[in-house]
Amino acid sequence: FIWRSCPQCQDAGIYEFTMGATGDKVKARYTYVYVYENNQWKIAHHHSSVMPEGIDIAKSITEDEVRGLFQLWNSALDTLDSDAVAKRYAKEGVLLPTVSDVPRTDYDTIKDYFDAFLLKKPQGVILESNVMIGTNWCQDAGIYEFTMGATGDKVKARYSFIYKFEDGQWKIAHHHSSMMPEAQLAASSGAPAPIPDAEVRSLFSLWNNALATLDPDEVAKRYSKAPCLLPTVSDVPRTDYDTIKDYFDAFLLKKPQGVILESNVMIGTNWCQDAGIY
């Protein structure tokens, strides 16, 4: 779209770049305002912004490739080098590990966990996998089993990996691993009856109703004793009551109310997961 008004002119519209280094294509809106200066047309103003539907440069990945990311982590375990394993995590990665109650939220604490865990010489295999893919992120959640080379013991656990595309690599942004509760232990502890899919989905309403109170304490109390919140509008992982409440102190000023658009439920012994889009 061009207009002229001596001694300046404007060209505004949409352009597309091809990144020769990667082959990625980026479409954007642009405005150039040119002025006639020293016998040349020069750029006086240039505005360029990514198209609203493409704010992220999407890195495509298939479900099989998502499952293959586990092998990068598993191969790092095989080196018995805690530095190699910790480097598989994103810059702001969160690890909720199998055999520690302490959330690990940076390179040093993640490496510290694997300093001890790698002494067992673990190697894992995925038994059940459920994959979700988004723009520059993907998730693999299910059940894996470790064989401890140092002892021969086998440990089955639930897992979730959330990967993000960071600095040209798929890195682990969130990793939660917890042992499978033994059936006998579950029975002796008075475990609740199995929860149906519909009831899992309805748990969202308890959280959503807490939002409606506009009381951050009510919302924070919906989270467990050792929680992890990776919030929508903050880059800071929240791993305890105080930091979760702090997030909702601000977020509730927006008076949010949610509705689930897509839901994918997984159920285990004394745990369940609902992942999707809201």
TORVOBA-131398 format. One line per field, with one value per residue (C-alpha): residue in three letters; x, y, z. Coordinates in nm, 4 decimals. Layout:
N
residuo (Ala,...)
x (X,...)
y (Y,...)
z (Z,...)
//
This chain:
278
residuo (Phe,Ile,Trp,Arg,Ser,Cys,Pro,Gln,Cys,Gln,Asp,Ala,Gly,Ile,Tyr,Glu,Phe,Thr,Met,Gly,Ala,Thr,Gly,Asp,Lys,Val,Lys,Ala,Arg,Tyr,Thr,Tyr,Val,Tyr,Val,Tyr,Glu,Asn,Asn,Gln,Trp,Lys,Ile,Ala,His,His,His,Ser,Ser,Val,Met,Pro,Glu,Gly,Ile,Asp,Ile,Ala,Lys,Ser,Ile,Thr,Glu,Asp,Glu,Val,Arg,Gly,Leu,Phe,Gln,Leu,Trp,Asn,Ser,Ala,Leu,Asp,Thr,Leu,Asp,Ser,Asp,Ala,Val,Ala,Lys,Arg,Tyr,Ala,Lys,Glu,Gly,Val,Leu,Leu,Pro,Thr,Val,Ser,Asp,Val,Pro,Arg,Thr,Asp,Tyr,Asp,Thr,Ile,Lys,Asp,Tyr,Phe,Asp,Ala,Phe,Leu,Leu,Lys,Lys,Pro,Gln,Gly,Val,Ile,Leu,Glu,Ser,Asn,Val,Met,Ile,Gly,Thr,Asn,Trp,Cys,Gln,Asp,Ala,Gly,Ile,Tyr,Glu,Phe,Thr,Met,Gly,Ala,Thr,Gly,Asp,Lys,Val,Lys,Ala,Arg,Tyr,Ser,Phe,Ile,Tyr,Lys,Phe,Glu,Asp,Gly,Gln,Trp,Lys,Ile,Ala,His,His,His,Ser,Ser,Met,Met,Pro,Glu,Ala,Gln,Leu,Ala,Ala,Ser,Ser,Gly,Ala,Pro,Ala,Pro,Ile,Pro,Asp,Ala,Glu,Val,Arg,Ser,Leu,Phe,Ser,Leu,Trp,Asn,Asn,Ala,Leu,Ala,Thr,Leu,Asp,Pro,Asp,Glu,Val,Ala,Lys,Arg,Tyr,Ser,Lys,Ala,Pro,Cys,Leu,Leu,Pro,Thr,Val,Ser,Asp,Val,Pro,Arg,Thr,Asp,Tyr,Asp,Thr,Ile,Lys,Asp,Tyr,Phe,Asp,Ala,Phe,Leu,Leu,Lys,Lys,Pro,Gln,Gly,Val,Ile,Leu,Glu,Ser,Asn,Val,Met,Ile,Gly,Thr,Asn,Trp,Cys,Gln,Asp,Ala,Gly,Ile,Tyr)
x (0.0000,0.1766,0.1193,0.3289,0.3612,0.6619,0.9332,0.8371,0.6541,0.5359,0.5151,0.3206,0.2155,0.3282,0.6615,0.8187,1.1753,1.3534,1.6273,1.9118,2.0814,1.7820,1.5345,1.2664,1.0141,0.8801,0.5901,0.5568,0.3774,0.5924,0.5887,0.8624,0.8553,1.1166,1.2448,1.4433,1.7720,2.1012,1.9676,1.8738,1.5623,1.6428,1.4435,1.3140,1.0897,1.0711,0.8226,0.8260,0.6190,0.5476,0.1987,-0.0379,-0.0982,0.2757,0.4369,0.6589,0.8692,0.7299,0.9775,0.7908,0.8264,0.6465,0.5146,0.7906,1.0511,0.9034,0.9387,1.2942,1.3874,1.3778,1.6745,1.8853,1.8234,1.8671,2.1950,2.3138,2.2385,2.4531,2.7587,2.7334,2.8229,2.5846,2.6904,2.5818,2.2419,2.1853,2.2596,1.9582,1.7366,1.6298,1.7722,1.4703,1.4040,1.2145,1.2845,1.0537,1.2627,1.1752,1.3837,1.3949,1.1317,1.3247,1.2182,1.5233,1.4868,1.8338,2.1452,2.3260,2.0408,1.9589,2.3254,2.3343,2.0456,2.2156,2.5489,2.3811,2.1310,2.3931,2.5785,2.2979,2.3896,2.0282,1.9005,1.5391,1.2843,0.9418,0.6507,0.3608,0.3776,0.1229,0.2384,0.1031,0.2569,0.2263,0.4169,0.7807,0.6810,0.5811,0.4948,0.5558,0.3838,0.3418,0.5256,0.8922,1.1063,1.4658,1.7184,1.9818,2.3075,2.4778,2.2312,2.0122,1.7014,1.4116,1.2017,0.8817,0.7698,0.5265,0.6814,0.6059,0.8529,0.7655,1.0173,1.0744,1.2766,1.5575,1.8765,1.8253,1.7677,1.4791,1.5422,1.3518,1.1516,0.9643,1.0288,0.8174,0.8962,0.7331,0.7356,0.4309,0.2404,0.2291,-0.1222,-0.0854,0.0306,-0.2589,-0.5073,-0.3601,-0.3615,-0.7337,-0.6904,-0.9997,-1.1924,-1.0727,-1.1743,-1.3582,-1.2515,-1.5485,-1.4619,-1.1003,-1.2228,-1.4553,-1.1575,-1.0827,-1.4057,-1.2755,-0.9769,-1.1892,-1.4344,-1.1405,-1.0451,-1.3985,-1.3532,-1.0706,-0.8901,-0.5308,-0.5227,-0.8181,-0.6468,-0.3077,-0.4723,-0.5865,-0.2184,-0.0464,0.2281,0.5061,0.3515,0.4891,0.3078,0.4504,0.2145,0.0742,0.2021,0.5221,0.8595,0.9163,0.8377,0.6252,0.7090,0.5481,0.2405,0.3967,0.5184,0.1924,-0.0112,0.2173,0.1381,-0.2367,-0.2181,-0.1572,-0.3396,-0.6706,-0.6824,-0.7797,-1.0879,-1.0204,-1.2679,-1.1759,-1.3368,-1.1705,-1.1696,-0.9704,-0.9004,-0.6827,-0.7067,-0.4696,-0.5478,-0.3265,-0.3266,-0.3868,-0.2993,-0.4581,-0.3687,-0.5758,-0.3818,-0.5114,-0.6249,-0.8327)
y (0.0000,0.3138,0.6833,0.9834,1.3270,1.5293,1.4887,1.1517,0.8309,0.5157,0.1486,-0.0803,-0.4408,-0.7984,-0.9563,-1.2997,-1.3903,-1.7172,-1.7850,-1.9304,-2.0747,-2.2905,-2.2825,-2.1384,-1.8979,-1.5997,-1.3845,-1.0361,-0.7031,-0.4032,-0.0276,0.1766,0.5569,0.6993,1.0568,1.2233,1.3139,1.4170,1.3212,0.9690,0.7985,0.6848,0.4914,0.7315,0.4787,0.1002,-0.1085,-0.4885,-0.7309,-1.1027,-1.1969,-1.2513,-1.6126,-1.6838,-1.5137,-1.8182,-1.9651,-2.3144,-2.6015,-2.9050,-3.2407,-3.5740,-3.7975,-4.0521,-3.7764,-3.6602,-4.0132,-4.0204,-3.7225,-3.9583,-4.1440,-3.8261,-3.8029,-4.1785,-4.1732,-3.8884,-4.1120,-4.3821,-4.1519,-4.1417,-3.7718,-3.5503,-3.2467,-3.4164,-3.5009,-3.1536,-2.9976,-3.1803,-2.9435,-2.5961,-2.2789,-2.2516,-2.6245,-2.7815,-3.1352,-3.3015,-3.6166,-3.9735,-4.0093,-3.6562,-3.4259,-3.1144,-2.9442,-2.8721,-2.5476,-2.4683,-2.6346,-2.6644,-2.8327,-3.0639,-3.1657,-3.2195,-3.4679,-3.6670,-3.6678,-3.9158,-4.0845,-4.1829,-4.3874,-4.6435,-4.6637,-4.6260,-4.7068,-4.6502,-4.7807,-4.6336,-4.8721,-4.6363,-4.3037,-4.0297,-3.7406,-3.3877,-3.1344,-2.7554,-2.4598,-2.5081,-2.7355,-3.0970,-3.3347,-3.7040,-3.8509,-4.2110,-4.4895,-4.5877,-4.8510,-4.8210,-5.0983,-4.9994,-5.1376,-5.1125,-5.3519,-5.5062,-5.3579,-5.2494,-4.9432,-4.8542,-4.4906,-4.2421,-3.9620,-3.6447,-3.4591,-3.1187,-3.0153,-2.6675,-2.5675,-2.3531,-2.2341,-2.4713,-2.7816,-2.9599,-2.9229,-3.0482,-2.7586,-2.9708,-3.3266,-3.4960,-3.8506,-4.0454,-4.4101,-4.6272,-4.6829,-5.0530,-5.1965,-5.3420,-5.0084,-4.8332,-5.0754,-5.0460,-4.6660,-4.6457,-4.5247,-4.3779,-4.5721,-4.5312,-4.1943,-4.1842,-3.9591,-3.7249,-3.6716,-3.5920,-3.3245,-3.1844,-3.1192,-2.8211,-2.6625,-2.6662,-2.4600,-2.2394,-2.1761,-2.0763,-1.8226,-1.6833,-1.6007,-1.3596,-1.4835,-1.5955,-1.7976,-2.0073,-2.0737,-2.1525,-2.4036,-2.6054,-2.7030,-2.9919,-2.9645,-3.0079,-2.8512,-2.7024,-2.4250,-2.3099,-2.0159,-1.8538,-1.5008,-1.5503,-1.7086,-1.8028,-2.1620,-2.1587,-2.4517,-2.3684,-2.2028,-1.8562,-1.8252,-1.9667,-1.7215,-1.4402,-1.5231,-1.5223,-1.1951,-1.0312,-1.2691,-1.2461,-0.8709,-0.9690,-1.1565,-1.4684,-1.7485,-2.0514,-2.3167,-2.6342,-2.6676,-2.9920,-3.2485,-3.5614,-3.7612,-4.0185,-4.2070,-4.4073,-4.5209,-4.2093,-3.9772,-3.8454,-3.5994,-3.3687,-3.1993,-3.0002,-2.6506,-2.4034)
z (0.0000,-0.1205,-0.0623,-0.1565,-0.0034,-0.1112,0.0080,0.1578,0.0679,0.2437,0.1512,0.3892,0.3531,0.4128,0.3300,0.3798,0.4714,0.4006,0.6560,0.4522,0.7592,0.8541,0.5644,0.7957,0.6429,0.8384,0.7198,0.8707,0.8414,0.7420,0.7035,0.5399,0.5399,0.3009,0.2842,0.0106,0.1719,0.0107,-0.3319,-0.2170,-0.0863,0.2670,0.5272,0.7894,0.9645,0.9410,1.1398,1.1121,1.3193,1.2953,1.1747,1.4720,1.3728,1.3595,1.6534,1.7013,1.4218,1.4391,1.4453,1.3194,1.4944,1.4546,1.7322,1.6668,1.6885,2.0202,2.1573,2.0212,2.2407,2.5380,2.3895,2.3959,2.7705,2.8225,2.6281,2.8507,3.1526,2.9937,2.9979,3.3818,3.3462,3.5443,3.3403,3.0159,3.1675,3.3161,2.9775,2.8314,3.0336,2.9201,3.0715,3.3014,3.3222,3.6120,3.7371,3.9892,4.0387,4.1296,4.4457,4.5861,4.7352,4.6276,4.2998,4.0832,3.8889,3.7533,3.6111,3.9463,4.1359,3.8447,3.8181,4.1949,4.1697,3.8950,4.0811,4.3174,4.0845,3.8265,4.0879,4.0358,3.6616,3.5450,3.1971,3.1032,2.8576,2.7838,2.8417,2.7673,2.5855,2.5145,2.2950,2.2455,2.0042,1.9969,1.8501,1.9531,2.2411,2.2805,2.5630,2.6198,2.9263,3.0358,3.2172,3.1973,3.3664,3.4816,3.5255,3.7809,3.6440,3.9819,4.1492,3.8789,4.0426,3.8212,3.9030,3.7194,3.7312,3.5834,3.3798,3.1910,2.9720,2.8279,2.5659,2.4188,2.1141,2.2553,2.0848,1.7939,2.0092,2.1781,2.5524,2.8585,3.0046,3.2605,3.3787,3.6439,3.7530,4.0356,4.1393,4.0766,4.4020,4.4873,4.4832,4.8330,4.9712,4.8034,4.9583,5.3088,5.2945,5.2294,4.8720,4.7056,4.4455,4.0860,3.9431,3.6071,3.3200,3.3665,3.7320,3.6453,3.4035,3.6697,3.9006,3.6780,3.8032,4.1620,4.0489,3.8229,4.1093,4.3287,4.0605,4.0786,4.4480,4.3473,4.6608,4.5828,4.9052,4.7848,4.4530,4.6076,4.8419,4.5386,4.4841,4.6661,4.9296,4.6719,4.3616,4.0441,3.8550,3.5205,3.4693,3.1572,3.2078,3.4081,3.3273,3.6933,3.8053,4.1221,4.3495,4.6845,4.8382,4.8732,4.5141,4.3740,4.5832,4.4677,4.1031,4.1639,4.3620,4.0236,3.7893,3.9754,3.9140,3.5579,3.6972,3.4853,3.4212,3.2141,2.9987,2.8676,2.4880,2.4521,2.7239,2.7409,3.0634,3.2140,3.5371,3.7720,4.1355,4.3481,4.0593,3.7428,3.4674,3.2473,2.9642,2.6723,2.5722,2.7725)
//
